[in-house]
């Protein structure tokens, strides 16, 4: 299930029959003489191998989100399932972090920000905020050497990371910088996604009307680009603004629609996140039986996709009283 790879392991009884190998008869390519040129070549090859794999894994984990980088050269055939891709990312994440550092240090700046973008799906599932921040701070430095859109992409992701960490002032600053860069690049999808983040900032600041203005603007931009998933995601966000105002009927109308769409589309992660808000709206509207039923279902979905943090959060909700929901 986790895709563990043991190609360098051999059974003990087989190993015991092998005589002590020399450098040339161990069945492997003879070791090259260490040289500075060789080290530089190997370093470059590491980036060239890992970037297509990381992009392919990211696409398998989340095949629906819009991308800035070109994924046409990603190694899509290497991952046959979501589980394989997630397991590989779990094991490869420290190497990918190293690749980003190397790419930045060797002026391969395009590769640095592309690696960071390709961590997106895995980071949302695993919520490794330390790695998220470290990798993207390095990638942000590289992205300044590239186009406005790539810089905006990394700034926006850093903003989202700090939103998860409840560091709202830092998050807002990153998101405002990202929005300015997206506008310079005239990139509608980037602007829309960043407005979503700024809507979340306003919601956390206790300004649901301002939050709704942001996400309604974003929804219109997604609609103009023909991005149905973006429109539905903003519908979820609108529902959350009504939930913050205690307008449960309006909230459930939007959240129900978004939840049904994500479930039908097979977008399990957004099903979990939308379901969480829907559970709160149902409970506060007095529909406690429906809320508890949905909560049990959503915990199962979160566990199935490996979203452990989300599953733990939902389990704590299940332990609360109905009033606490």
Long-range contacts (C-beta under 8 A, 24 or more apart in sequence): 1-83, 1-87, 2-83, 2-87, 2-90, 3-83, 3-84, 3-87, 3-88, 4-87, 43-102, 43-106, 44-106, 44-108, 46-95, 46-99, 46-102, 47-99, 47-102, 47-103, 47-108, 47-111, 50-92, 50-95, 50-96, 50-99, 50-115, 51-99, 51-111, 51-114, 51-115, 51-118, 53-78, 53-88, 53-92, 54-89, 54-92, 54-96, 54-115, 54-118, 54-119, 55-114, 55-118, 56-85, 57-85, 57-86, 57-88, 57-89, 57-92, 57-118, 57-121, 57-122, 58-85, 58-89, 58-117, 58-118, 58-119, 58-120, 58-121, 58-122, 59-121, 60-84, 60-85, 61-85, 61-86, 61-89, 61-121, 61-122, 61-125, 62-120, 62-121, 62-124, 62-269, 64-229, 64-265, 64-267, 65-120, 65-121, 65-229, 66-189, 66-193, 66-227, 66-230, 67-117, 68-117, 68-149, 68-150, 68-153, 68-190, 69-113, 69-114, 69-117, 69-118, 82-305, 83-306, 86-122, 86-125, 86-306, 89-119, 89-122, 89-126, 90-122, 90-126, 93-119, 93-122, 93-128, 93-131, 96-135, 97-131, 97-134, 97-135, 100-135, 100-138, 100-139, 100-142, 101-138, 103-142, 104-138, 104-139, 104-141, 104-142, 107-145, 108-142, 109-142, 109-143, 109-145, 109-146, 110-142, 110-146, 110-150, 112-138, 112-139, 112-141, 112-142, 112-143, 113-139, 113-140, 113-142, 113-143, 113-146, 113-150, 113-151, 113-153, 113-154, 115-139, 116-154, 116-157, 117-153, 117-154, 117-157, 120-157, 123-161, 124-269, 125-269, 125-305, 125-306, 125-307, 126-306, 126-308, 126-309, 127-164, 127-309, 127-310, 129-161, 129-164, 129-165, 132-157, 132-161, 133-158, 133-161, 133-162, 136-161, 147-185, 148-181, 148-182, 148-184, 148-185, 149-181, 149-182, 149-185, 149-187, 149-190, 151-181, 152-178, 152-179, 152-181, 152-182, 152-185, 152-187, 152-190, 152-194, 153-178, 153-190, 155-181, 156-182, 156-190, 156-193, 156-194, 156-197, 159-194, 159-197, 160-197, 163-197, 163-200, 163-201, 163-204, 166-204, 168-201, 168-204, 168-205, 171-197, 171-201, 172-198, 172-201, 175-201, 188-221, 188-224, 188-225, 189-221, 189-222, 189-225, 189-227, 189-230, 191-218, 191-221, 192-217, 192-218, 192-219, 192-221, 192-222, 192-225, 192-230, 192-234, 193-218, 193-230, 195-221, 196-233, 196-234, 196-237, 199-237, 199-241, 200-237, 203-240, 203-241, 203-244, 206-244, 208-241, 208-242, 208-244, 208-245, 209-241, 211-237, 211-241, 211-244, 212-238, 212-241, 212-242, 215-241, 229-265, 229-267, 232-257, 232-258, 232-261, 232-262, 233-258, 233-270, 236-270, 236-273, 236-274, 236-277, 239-277, 239-278, 239-281, 240-277, 243-277, 243-280, 243-281, 243-284, 246-284, 248-281, 248-284, 248-285, 249-285, 251-277, 251-281, 252-278, 252-281, 252-282, 252-285, 255-281, 268-301, 268-304, 268-305, 269-305, 269-307, 271-298, 271-301, 272-298, 272-301, 272-302, 272-305, 272-307, 272-310, 272-314, 273-310, 275-301, 276-310, 276-313, 276-314, 276-317, 279-317, 279-325, 280-325, 283-322, 283-325, 284-325, 288-322, 288-325, 291-322, 291-325, 292-318, 292-322
